[in-house]
Amino acid sequence: MNNIKRHIIFVSFILLFRLCYAQTTIEGQATDEKGNSISDISIIITTTTASPETLGYAFTDKNGYYNIQFSSEEKQIKVQFSGFNIQKIETILPNRSTTFNPTVKEEAINLKEVIVKAEKIWQQGDTLNYNVNSFMSDNDASIGEVLKKMPGISIKPSGTIEYKGKAISKFYIEGMDLLKGRYGIATNNIPPSSISTVQILENHQEVKALKNLEFPDAAAINLKLKDSAKGIFNLIAQLGLGTDKNMLWENELIGTYFTRKRQHFITYKNNNNGANLAKELTSHADDSPLVINQFIQMEIPSPPGIELSKYNFNNTNATSANNIWKSSKGDEINMNIVYMNDHEKRNSYEQTIYMMPDGSPNTIEEEMASTSTINKLEGNISYNRNKENNYLANDVSFSSEWERGIGNIFNEQDINQSLKMKTFQVSNALHWIRKKDEYKGIELESHTHFGIKPQKMYVRPCLFDDLFSGEDITGVQQNVTNTDFTSRNSISLLTAWMIGNIRISPAGIFNLRYSRLRSKLFPIQTLEDAYNRKLQNNAHFYEIESGISANIDYKIKRIEITLFLPIKFNYNHLKQKKQDFTINKSEVVAEPFSSIRYRINSHWETSASYNLNYGRSSMQNLYGGYILTNYRNLNSYQANLDKSVYQNTNLKINYKNVANMLFTGINITHSQYKPRILYGYNLDGALSRMITHKTNKSGNIWYIGFRVSKGFSWKNLNLELESAWSKNESPQLRQEEVVYYLSQTAFVTGKANMTPFKWLSFDYQGTWQWNQSWIKNGGNFPISRTLTNKTTAKATIVSGLILSGTLDNYYNNQIEGNKSFTLVDMNLSYKWKSTVFTLVWNNIFDIKKYTYSYTSSMNKYYSEYRIRPTSVMFKIKFKIL
């Protein structure tokens, strides 16, 4: 292990040395003949060869300054200055660091009837701009389809948008955070013809009061609308009707209004054809509220690893209302509300193989069928004042959910399950900053969350007969209600001391967490209170944390160093009233975080980080009375308040060349964790009981990832490649025995899209994955290899008539017999004025089921999942306003 770390560090230093070798800096200030600074002048540095190579570029800032760093072995370089209404300047300079201050002259422009072709990508300061028209084809229905074609930008299957391999921090429309993280509403419903530019805001600091104080390594997206899309209320409707031997429908109504002072985005959709409506309503915000734990669940078919629309038997209604207003002083008020009603059916055959410590298998086979209905309501109201010396943001959010479900298991003994569950959560986030000058001020942050979740599950019959002294019972009822309250608070001085370029900011911390769990397990035909304390819980858990921290920042030119040093007193108290058990624990913990970031030049950037933190105890593994978590799992814990220890080390190297539309990066991570307490199961056929075991063993995860994205002007070709290798070794507890579980995984994902002709476009995505897992000095699972391919072609037959087809192919070497699975969909659409008619034919070959297999954590899973049959649907989409 130490050798691996030494090799990684050695290679990293070699790379950094190579990147810094022969580095040249050209800087200066552009002024006019009167000495006034000139902003937004383009500076391009190239070689002096017959076929010049671009070495670097920049724009002058608002004060006329520029700074370009590059590496080249050329003896001379050419520097070009150009801009609107000024004479172009070209000069030859020796290839060494120097200061060059150009004096520019005005130049009259004779306007002619010309055709201007905009650049596809250009950068101005920390803002990277993508010209939407340069990436859009006639076949693109939403801005999300265009984002996938933009080099450096990636949209994951979950809907998360990433830039340079990292999730974006904010999504703006005309500079306003309308959707509060639910940006799938925009990417799926805004037509690309309404957007002029997609902007990536690099090093994005959303809080004006923290500029020059904090240096976030984060990027945000801003959509710049065309003038024709501003100040106009649009109302678009879609009606869809079809059949798969049952009636199908897909309808929607979308209303939008965008200005710089207020924005409104209203959606309503309903369907029963499998389309995923929950995806676009999911929040991707980092500051999403805490989630309250769920203790019981039915055993139902596990979703297969294919698109939800292929297997989702549903009836879904979803609506959202998103509003934001900006006052004349710049203050913003935001209101969002989301509601979804979803009824779902699932059917599958599943086989689960648990590997025993001696390598022998324990196999469970189940035929499963389930139905569930979920009602979910979420909303928030927020206020934001974002001034350079005064920042105030307060967000109140709530979430409520009602779920009812029935699940049936058909094996040696038929099992009937039913579940009723409610959830209510409310949270408040306050962030306030008051500054005296550029660096000094006070900052207050407070996050408060309350949640309650009552849960009931009925199981007929009960397989754990010994719990009730051999009584003849028809079934059992498990009731659980858990309540959580959390408050995290800090107050800090923005800059208490300045020592040269070192800034020190101390803070005080106070956190409080309270959890209560009440549960009862009893036969259905008896009274709740008739059974013993081993089948009940009334537990209370408190965690109080207070302390101080110091945030130390150092910045000089292109180097940023951050060191965060919190020291906290932590007190835990657990009381299990039914078991008459109490435990207390107090300790002082330090959880340091450090990072360094070096922007080598306009192309290269590297960063490294290290953090240590402690895993907090949770009521999820502290209760002492039995809880039937599903029909075949029975859990209770020997409470222990020892904290797990986690350490993470990360190194990143990124390269960006906007002129060549090239983005690439390497990510190396090592994580080590010491769990202190292991949780596992004793297996007896299909039944399992929770066990715990103290340990001093540790686990390790190694990860190496690489990605590259390259755009070409030729045929609008965009290529993207992502690959990674990871190794995991972790202690596991099974059958009272601690074993080491090891696994290795590698994958390669490739994406390509192009428009060879204006009437024809192709899109491809494929993933190859390899997995190996085994028990140290024990058994192993066969190596698994999977390959997925998705190809889409769209062609304009005649003006307005578009034919498209999609082929999905899945290969899995663990499947007996036919290891390959293929689905084909087609649709034909015709646009007449602002109305689009579409005929859709899904699952043309009427495939009935999808078979797949995978391994995870000493278990192997095999499933045959019922998917949606062939279907035909006719849709009409039209503009009302």
N, C-alpha and C positions, 0 to 999 in steps of 0.2 A: 504494500500500500504506500509506504513512504517513497519507494522508488518511482511509483506512478506520479505522485505529487511532484517529486523533483523533476521528472521529465516534462510534466506540464509546465512548471515554472520556467524551466530552461528554454523550452520551445517558445513560450510567450515572450521572454526577454529577447530571444533571437529575432522574433517577428517585429517587436517594437524597435529594436536596433535597426533592422532593415528599413522599417517605415520612416524612421527619423534620419536615415543616411542622406547626405547631400541635399538637405532641405533648404529651400530658398524662400524668403519672405519679401514681398513687394507691397509696400504700404504708402499711404499719403492722403492728401486732401485735394479735392477738385474745387476750384473756384472760378468765377468769371473775371472779366477784366477789371471789375471794381472791387474785387476781393471778397465778394459774397460767395458763401458755400453753395454748391449745387448738388442736390440729392438725385437719386434714381438714375445715375449714369452707369451704363454697363461697361465693365472692364473684363476683357478676355485676354488671357496670356496663352500664346501658342509657340510652337517651334518655328524656326525660320526656314524649314525645309520646303521643297517643292510641294509636298502634300502635308500641310501643317497639321500638327497634333495638338489638341487642346490640353493645356497643362493645368489651368485653373481659371476661375471666373468669379465675379462678385458684382454687387451693386453698391454705389455709395449710399451711406446712411443719411439721416436727416441733416447732419452737420457736414456732409460732403466727404466723410472719411471712408477709406476702404482698407482691407488687409487680406492678402491672398498668400497662402503657403502652398508649395508644391515641391516635388522631387523630380529632378531631371539631370542628365549628364551632358546636356547641350551646353556649348560655350556661350551662346547668345540666345536671347528670347525676344519675341515680338509682343508688345503691349498695345492693345487697341482700346480707345475710349470712344463711346458713341452714345447717343441719346436723342430725345425728341428736341428738334429745333436748335441743335448745336452742330458745329462742324466736327467731323470725325477726326480723331487724332491717332496716328500710328507712330510708334517709335521702337527702335532696337536698343535693348539694354544688355549689358553683360549678365550672365547667369550667376548673380550673387545678391545677397540680401541688400536692399537699398530702399531709400525713400524717394518717391517721385511725385511731385505736386503739379498736376497739369492745370494750365489756364485755358479754359474753353471759351470759344466765341460763338455768338448767336449766328444762326444761318436761316435765312428766309426759306420757306417751303412753298414751292409752286404746286398747288393742288391739281392733280390730274385724275382722270377716271381710271383707277387701278384696282386690281384684285389683290387683297392682302391675305396671305396665308399665315395664320398664327402658329407660334411654336406649340408643340405638343406638351412639353414640360418646361417650366422655367422657375428659377428660384430668386427670391428677393429677401435678403436677410435670412430670418428663420422660417420664412413661409415658402413652401413648395407648392406650385400651382400646376394643375392638370387642366388642359383645355378639353372640355367634355366632347365637343364636336369632333375632335381628332381621334377619339376612341369609340365613338358611338356609331352603330350601324342602324340601318332602317328596321332591323328586327328586334331591337332592344325595347322592352316594355317598361323597365323601371331603372332608376339610377343605380340600384344594386347590381344589375347586370353589367353596367358600364364600369363600376368600381372594380369588378373582378378582372378587367382587362388592363388596369393601370399598374405599371411596374412599381414594386415596393409595397403595394397594398394587397392584402389577402383577406378573404372572408371565409371563416371557418364554418364547418357544418352546423355549429350551434348558432351561427349568425354573428358571432363576435368579429369585429373588424380589427385587423392588426396592421401595423406599419413597422417595417423592419423587424418583424417577428415578435412585436410586443403590442398588446391590446391598447387601443386608443383610450385616452382619459376622458374626452368630451366629444360630443357631436353637436355642432351648431348649424343653424340655418340662418344665414345673414347675421352671424355673430350672436345669436340668441339661443340659449339652451332650452328649447321648447319641450323636448321629449323626455328629459331627465333619465337618460340611459336606455330608454326603449326605442332606440334608433331604427329597429327593424320596421317600425311603422313608416319611417321615411324611405328607407332603402327599397321597400317592397311596393310603395304606392306613389312616389313622386316620379313622373315621367322624365326621362333624361332631357327631353326637349325644353324643359323649364329651367335647366341648370346651365350656366355659362362656364363656371369654373369650380373644380373641387380643390380646396386648399388643405394642405397638411401644415399645421402649426407646430413646428418642432420646438423642443425645449419649452413647452407651453406652461406658462404660469398664469392661471386664471385669476388669481388675486393680485390686483394692481399694487396693493400695499406690501406685498412680499417680493416684488421685483427687486433685483440686486441683493436680496437677502437669502432666498432659497433658489436652488438650481435644479428644477425637476427634469429628470430624464424621461419625459412623457411627450406624447404627440396627440393633437386633437384634430378633428376634421371640421371644416366649415364649408357649407354649400353656398356658393354665390349664385343668386338667381338672375335670370335674364330680366330686363326691364318689363318685358311683356307678361311676366309671371307675378309681378308685384302689384299689390293694391287691387287684386281682382279675386272675387269669390268664385271658386270652382267647385262644382258639384258633379261627380261622375258616378254612374251606376252600372252594375253588371247583373244580368239575369242569366242563370244557367239551368238547364234541365236535361236529364239523361236517364240511362238505365243500365243496370247490370243484372237484369231480370227483376230488380226492384227499382222503384223510382229513386233517382238521384237529383240533387240540386246543389248549386253553388251561386250565392248571391252576395252582392256587396254594394255599399254606398260610401263614397269618400268625399268629404268636404274640406277644402283648404282655403286659407286666406293668409297672405304673408306681406308684412311691411316691416320697416325698421322700428316701429313703435308698438306694434302688436301683431300676434300671430295666433292662428287657430287651425287645429288639425283634428277633424272628427272622422271616425271610422265606424262602420257596422258591417259585419260579415257573418254569414251562416252557410254551412255546408254539411253534407253527409257522404262526400266522396273521398274522404281521407285527407284532404288538404290540411296542413298544419297551421292552425291559427294561433296556437299558444306561442310559437316561436317568435313572431314579430312583436308580441306583447311582453316578452321577457326583458327585464332590465339588465344591462351590462355594466351598470355603474359600480365603481369601486366602493362607494359609500352606501350600498344597499343595506337595509335594516337586517338585524340579526334574525336567525331562523330558530324557532322553538322546536325542540326535539320531538320526534314521533317514536313512541315506545312499542306500539303493536302494529302489525300489518298482515293482510291476508297473503297467503302464498298463491301468486298468480303468474301467468305466463310472462317470462322475461322478454322485453322487446328485442328483436333481432337487430343486427348492425347494418340495416339498410334504411333508405329514406322512409320516414313515417308514413307518407302518403301511399306507400306500397302495401302496407298491412293494417292501416288504421281504419277499423270499422266504427264509425263515429256518427254523432249528430251534435254539431257544435254551433253555438252562437257566441259572438265576441264583439264587444264595442269599446271604444275609447274616445275620450274627449280631452284634448290637450290645448291649453290656453296660456298665453303669456302677454303681459302688458308692461310697457316701459314708460315711465313718467318723463316729463320735460327735464328733470334733474338726473335722469339715468337710472333711477331705482326700478327694480323689476319685481313683479308679482306673477307667480306661476301656479297654475292649478291643473292637475291631471287626475283623471279617474278612468279605471279600467274594469270591465266586468266580462266574465266568461262563464258560460254554461256548457259543459262537455259531458256527453254520454258515450261510453266506449264499451266495445265487446272484444274479448280475446279468446283464442283457442290454440292449444299447442300440445305436443308430446315432448316431455323433457326427461333427460337422463343426467344425473349428477353423480360423479365419481369422486369420492373423498379419498385421498391417499393417506394411508395409515403410516405411522413412524417406521414400520418394518417394510414399507413399500407395497403392502397388499392393498387392494381397493375395497372401498365400502360403497356400494352402488344403490342409488335410489331412482326408481322409474315412476313417472307421474303423467297421467293424462289430465290436462287442466282446461277449465273454461271459467271465464269471469265476466261480469258486467259491473260497471261503476258509473256513478254520476257525481260530478264535481261542480260546485258553484263557487266562483272566486271573485271577490271584489277588492280592488286596491285603489289607493288614491293618495295624493299629497297636495299640500299648499305650502308655498315657500315665498320668502321675501329676500331680496338681495340688493344691497347697496355696495357698489364696488368703486370706491374712490382711492386715490393714491395715498391719502393719510387716514382714511376712515373706511373700514370694511365691516359690514354686518350682513350675515346670512343666517336665516333660520328656516328650517324645513320640518314640517309636521307631516308624518305619513302614517297610513294605517293599512292593514291587510286583514281580510276575513275570508274564511273558506269553510264550506260545508261539503262533506263527502259521504256517500253511501255506496256500499259495494256488496256483491255476492260472488263467492268463488266456490267452485266444486272441483274436488280431486277424485280421480277415478284410478285406483290401483287395486291392491289386494283388499283394501277396505275403503269404501267410498266415504269421502269427507265433505261436509257442507260447512262453509264459512260465511259469515256476514259481518260487515264493519260499518260503524257509524262514527263519524269524527267531525269535530268543529274546531276551528282555530280563529283566534282574534289576537291581533298584534297592533300596537301603536308605538311610535317612536318620535323623538324630537332631537334634531341636530342643530346646535348653536355654534357659530364661529364669529368672533368679534375681534377686530384689531383697531387700535388707536395709536397713531404715530405722532411723535413730536417733531422729528426731522427725518432725513433720508434713512437713517439706520435705527434710531431709538424709538421705542414704543412698548406697548403691552398687548398680549394676545391671549384670548380666552377661548377654550374649546370645551363643549359639553355635549355628550351623546347619551340619551336616556331611552330605554326600551322596556316595554311591558308586553308579556304574551301569556295566553292561557289556551290550553288544548285539552278538552275532554274527549276521551276515546272509549268506544265500546266494541268488543268483538265477541261473536258467538261461534262456537265450534261444536259440531255434532258429528260423530261421538268424540269423547275425550280419549286420547291415546295414553295419557299418563294416569292409569287407574290407581297407582299406589298413593297418589295425593289424597285420595278420599277413602282410604282404608278398605278398598275393594268393594265399595258400594256400587250398586247397579244404577248408573246415571245415564241419562240420554244425551247429555252434552254439558258444556261449561260456558260461563260468561266471564270475560275479562274486562273490568272497568279500570281505566287509568285517567287521571287528571293531573297534568303538570302545569306549574305556574313559574314563570321566570321574570325577574326584574334585574336590569343592568343599568348602571350609571358610570360612565367614564368621563373624567374631568381633568383638565390641566390649565394652568395659568403660567405664562412665561413672559420674561423680558426679552424683547426682540434682539437687543444688543446691550448687554450689561458692560462688556469690556471689548475694546478694539486694540489689538496689539499688531501693528502693521497691517497685514492683509488677513489676520486671524480674527474672526468674530466669535464671541462666546455668548451664548444665550441660555441662562438658567431657567428652570421651570419647576413648579410644584405639581404633584400628581395625587389624585384621590379617585379610587375606583371602588365600586360596590357591586356585588352580585349576590342575588338571593334566588334560590330554587326550592320549590316545594313539590313533592310527589305523593299523591294518594292513589292507591290501587287496591282492588279486591278481585280474587279469583274464586268462583263458587259454582256449584252445579246449577243449571238453569232452573230446576224445579224447586229450589230452596230459597230461603231468605238470604240477603247479602251478608248479614252479620252473623250467620250461624257457623262460620268456619274459622279455623285457627289462624294465629298470627303469622305463621310461615307463608300463608297465601295472601297476606295483606302488607301494605306499605303506608306509612305516614311519616315521611322523611323530610327534614329541613336542612338546607345547606347554605351557609354564608361564606362569602369570600370578601375580605376587606384588604385593600391595598393602598398604601400611601408612601410617598417618597419624593425624591428630587431627581432632576436630570440636568444634564448639560449638553447643549448642542454646539459643537465646535465646527465652524466652517472656515475653509481657507480657499481663496481663489486668486489666481494670478494668471493673466492672459488666458491660455486655453486649458489650464489645469484647475479642477475643482475637487476638493477633498472635504468629506463630511465625516464627523465622528459623533455618534449619539451615545451618551453614557447615562442610562437610568439606573438608580439604585432604589429598591423598593422594599418596604416591610410588608410581608404577606401573611395574613392570618386566615385560617380556614376552620370552620366549625360545622360538624355534621351530627345531627341527632336523628336516630331512627326510633320513633316512639313505640312502634309495635314490637320491635325486637329489644327495646330497652337498652339501646346502645348509643354511646356518645364518644366522639373522637375530636380532638383539637390539634392543630398543628400551626406553628408560626416559624417563619424564617425570613432572612434577608436575602434577596435575589438581585443579581445584576444581569441585565440583558443588553449587552453592547451591540451596536451596529456601526459599521464603517464602510465607506465607499470612496473610490477614487475614479475620476473620469478625466480622460485626456483627449481633447479634440486636436489631433495631430495636425490636420489641415482641413481644407474644405471637403476632402474626400474621406479621410481615415479618422476613425474614432475608436477608442478602447476604454473599457471600464472594468473594474473589479470590485467585489463587495464581500463582506463577511458579516454574519450575524449569529448570535446565540440566543435562544429563548427556551422557555420552559412550558411544557404542556400543562394546561390547567385541568384540575379535576372537574368532573361533570356528573350531574345526577344520573346520566346515562349509564354509568358504571359504579354507582355508590349505593344503590338500594339493596336491602337485605332480604326482603320477602320475595317469593316467587312471582314472576310475571310470565304469562304465556305470550311470547312475542309473535309467534304464528303457530299453526296447528301442530308443528313437530319440534318447536324449539322452546325450551323452558329455561329462563334466566334468573339468577340471583347472584349477588356479589359479596365477597368479603371485602368490606370497605377499606381502602388504603389511600391516603392523601399524598403519598410520594409523587413528585413531579417528574415527568419524562423530560429529557434534555435533548434539544435539537441544535445542530450546528450546520450552517450552510455556507459554502464558499462558491463564488461564481466569477467567471471571467468571460467577457464579451469583446469581440473585435468586429467592427462594422465598417463597410466600405460603401460609398455612394458616389456615383458620377452621373449627375443630372443630365449633362449634355449627351451622354451615351445611353441614358435610361437604364443604368446598371445599378442594382442594389444587392449586396451580399453580406453575409455575416457568419460568425462562428460563436457558439455558446457552449462553454464547458462548466459543468456543475458537479460538485460533490456534496452530499448530505450524509450526516451521521446522526443517528438517534439512539438514545439509551432509554428503553421503555420503563425500566424499574419493575413494572407489573405487566405480566402477559395474561391475556384473556383468550380462552379457547374453548373447545367443546369435547365432551366425552360422547362418542357416537355409539348408538345401539340400533343398528338397522336404520330406519328412517328417522328415529328420534335422537335428539341431542340435548344435552344439559350443559349449562355454562360452568366453566371452572376457571380458577385464577392461580397464578404462580408468581412468586417474587423471582427476580432475575437480575444479574449484573452483566448480562450479555448485551451487545450493541448490534445495530444493523447499519448497512451502508448502501447508498445509491450513487452510482456514477452515471453521468449523462454527457454525451457529446453530440451537439446538433450543428447542422450546416444548412444554410438556405441561400438561394440566389434567384434573383428576378431580373429579367432582361427584356426590354422593349425594343422593337425594331420599327422603323418607318415603313419598311418593305411589307406590304400587305397587312399593315397594322398587326404584325405578329408580336405576341407576348408570351414568353416562356418563364416558367417558375419551377424550381426544384427545391424540395426540402427533404433532408434525410437526418436520421438520428440513430444512435446506438445507446442502449442503457443496460446497466447490470444492477441487480438488486439482490442483496443477501440480508435476510431478516430472520430473527428467532421467532418460532411459532410454537404454540402450545396445542397439543392434540393427544387425547387419551392419556392424560397425566404426564406426558413426556415432552420435553423441550427439544426441538430439532431445528436445524438451520435449513431454511428454504431459500433456494437460489434460482434466479431466472435471468435470462438475457433476451433482449428484444431489439430488433433492428427494423427500420422501415425506410422506404423511399417513396415520396409522393411527387408526381410530376403533373404540371398543368400547362396547357397550351391553348391559345385561342388566336384566331386570325380571320381576316376578311380579305380573301384573295381577290374578290370582286365586290363591288358595292351591293350586288344582289345576292351574295353568297357568304356565309360565315360558318366557322367550325369552332367547337369547343370540346376540349378533352381533359379528363382528370383520371389519373390512375394511381393506385397505391399497392405496393408490395410490402408485405410484413412477414417477419420471421420471428419465431418464439421458441425458446428452449427453457425447460424448468425441471428441477430435480431437488431431492432432499440429500443433503450432505451425508455421505456414508449410508445412503438408503436408496429408495426407488426413484424412478424418473418417468416423466410423461414423454410420449413421442414428440419429436420436433414438429411444430405446426408451421405451415406456410399458407398465406392467403394472398389473393390478388384480386383487386376490384378495378374495373374500368367503366368509365361513363363517357360516351361520345354523343354529342349533339350537333346536328347540321341543320341550318336554316337557309332556304333559298326563296328568292322572289321570282315567282313564275312569270307573272305579268305585273304591271303597276298595281300595287295594293294587295296582290294575292301572294301569300307566303305559305310555303310548305316546310314543316320541320319534323324531324324524327330524332328520338333518343334511344340509345341502346345501353343497357346496364348489364354488365357481366360480372359474376362473382365466382371465384375459384377457392376451394378449401381442400387441402390434401388429407384432412382428417375424416372426410366423409367417405363412407363406403359406397361403391357403385359410381353413379354419375357425380363427379366432384365439381362440375360447373353448372351454373345457374344463370339464365339469361332472360331479361325482360325487355320488351320493345314497346315504345309508345310513339304515336304520331298525332300531329294536329295540322289542320288547314285553316288559315285565317284570311279574312279579306277586310280591308279598310276602305270605307266609303265616307268621304268627308271626315267627320269626327266620330264615326261609328265603326266599331270593329266586330265582325262576325267570326266566331271560331268554332270549328268542329274538332273534338278531341276523341281519340281512340286509345285507351290505355290497356296494357297487358294484352297485346294483340294475340299472343299464342295461348292465352288463358291458362297460365301456370297456376297451380292450386296451392302449393306450399313452398316455403323456403327452408332448406336444411343447412345448419351451420354448427360449428364446434369451436371451442376455445378453452384455454387454461388460465387459471388465476388463483394465486394463493393456495397451493396444494390441492386445488380442485380442478376437475375437468367437466365441462358442460357440453351437452349435446342437445339440440332442439330441432323439432320439425314444427314450423310455425305456419298457420293458415294465413294466406295473403289475399288481397282483394282480387276478385275475378276480372275477366275482360269487361270493359264498360265503354259506352259511347255517350258523349255529352255535347250539346250545342249551347254556346254562350254568345250573348250579345252585350257589348260594352259601349256605352254612349254617354255623351255629355249633356247634362240637364241645364247647367248654368256655366 
